[in-house]
């Protein structure tokens, strides 16, 4: 399992992902699930992945190969006119990969190779955009009504984002909110684990404003985790007392 969140703000985009993959409780590994490509001054594209690891790694490897092509060869990912077309390219590649694996493995492969992705970024002279790409290759875009996307183990961290999110919030507050969301998910589900990858993309900058890998020994994350736990206890005890008397 995994947990990834992409969030849109007035100032730009905030992205966070965990790194745990597992095939049973005795086979746990760390793999990066957040990747980004940039053309200085022109575009930055970020992808986060969830689902079958072999599927997502193959898709990312294909995109990496395209980004390393000689300048005289066509690179659709870094030459697409819009982020909408970027999401389409990623969706098509994801769907093709899943279908090829399923066709090769027959009925036994049905459902085993599924994956989903969050695509985020900005191209010069256009707005920052955020997409959720489904295994079928189709996708939806973040909007005023749906300003963030989650993939993977979403249910534990979602209520926190719903209660705390504001479109006008600062990057710092957004990172704090995501850390609380991830801490709650980590506490509830062992299939999501540290370290976490964080990326902040400011509007019209086309390079990461802030990038960090957050480990179990990170002092700020430790303060967030312990502080959130104490805050919950304090809030609980401050609520009106329930009584059995009428």
Secondary structure, 3 states (H helix, E strand, C coil): CCEEEEEECCCEEEEEECCEEECCCCCEEECCCEEEEEECCCEEEEEEEEECHHHHHHHHHHHHHHHCCCCCCCCHHHHCCCHHHHHHHHHHHHHHHHHHHHHHHHHHHCCCCCEEEEEEEEECCCCCEEEEECCCCCEEECCCCCCEEEEECCHHHHHHHHHHCCCCCCHHHHHHHHHHHHHHHHHHCCCCCCCEEEEEEECCCCCEEEEEEECCCCHHHHHHHHHHHHHHHHHHHHCCCCCCCC
